[in-house]
Amino acid sequence: MTAASAEFASAEKALVAVHHVVETIGDDDLHRPTPCHDWDVQALADHLIDTIARLGAAADIQTTVPDGDSIDQRIQELTQPTLGEWRRRGLAGEIVFSGRSLPAHLALGILSLELVVHGWDFAVALHRPLDVSDTHAAHVLGQARQTLNAQSRAAAGFDPPVPVPADATPLEALIAFTGRDPLQLDPQ
């Protein structure tokens, strides 16, 4: 697998994992608290959709942000065409996102990071599993380590990393790297 195909495969796997968590969100779930301070499920969905749209725009991908559908439909209807256009665009060059210039493959990695980490946030809020393999989580963690610095961490709303034990799974390490407690079972 080439580096480019690995980046697209990562984003596609992350999209599937999120889909399985959010596909049956009901109206009663929208105001459940999430691990993200002051964000309920609806606010987290709005943030994720906005971030995906901004990433696409940064890569010169024209997108239409779906409105009024379920959270799952909105995420799918925005992310799938964005990935398709990004494949056509390729991973050459730099992309300016949130004031930072990044190689295109790392910018695409932000999409995987957002989907996996916020997928975990949704999973905690909804008491559902997030199906991410150790290999995939380790890949996304590697991307996160290349893209998140103190400035971008603050701009993206990530808290400082949380310590984890040496035997933490790659997903737990990723979640902790983004400032969340991977052992948290219930949002505050």
Steps between C-alpha positions, in 0.01 A plus 500: 500500500638840405516785749221677310270199503572449873384855575177456305441155652546650847238769436259246349540262797447790740182599315364145529584488872316828563205380292452197725491724808271777372271320256218460753519828692152600602354832610540394864876461443569849364547666836708229666827639636824399325860491625544836321444774756170683450406301188208267480457246217338759270773760557771237447338396173483862385870545587604183314300593192645853503854365531450258209361782286793730591753224420337448162501872428867522598572233237300702243218246508157649445253347743145557605435460869186288535234639729200342662588132459610269778848549645614184322361615165657844537842351580478248216361747243786740568792264558450253215504762223786683674707180497410436136609849396814476715594178319471687168699790643768271637738550789756723331579843631413691813164585651442795730261398776426708809790729419757221460657373182510119496591239243174381343535149644517641855200723435311189389624334819315768696179363351580154638596652835176697525285202402667253738529729801153647466370151421634404843333809650167393347554141616557610860197731494275233349646201690589325175817331380738660250648237273852618417780247461826539688683544169265776388510679837882484500505648148271788602707558814812530283324760287380686809855519632604665173214749485422598860735743666425736789359769272288273279387301805362817659343620174330163447372484856714205610619500860857404592575127477385276785749240630422137421648178633764321293249228411243744355347399169578717196146643515543586868834664420340702218212612719741597778722687252200718414448589865221261585491237773482171307354326803210743525176308478257788550534859384492767769 
